[in-house]
Amino acid sequence: MRIRRKKCMSEVREFLKSSNRKKIVEDAKNMVDFTDVPTFLLCQSIELMIAELKARNFQIYDFDNKDKAVFGLKIIAGKAYFLTEAEK
């Protein structure tokens, strides 16, 4: 796993050094269009990404309350809420 991470980080460094970085980012922005995707499906996708990051031991923290880690996303009464828990 460590070798895979080093390889990934080296790819990220190469990307950041790339002179075409801005063009690549702009192309990616132009390719992605989520206007037709239902909100519920977008929230489920975010939930899956949060779960995958947690499985990789990567925590997402609340910006306003740094001691709380995000562990999920739920839709309650038509509004989306990030669920957080206090770090132990």
Disulfide bonds with the S-S distance in Angstrom:
none
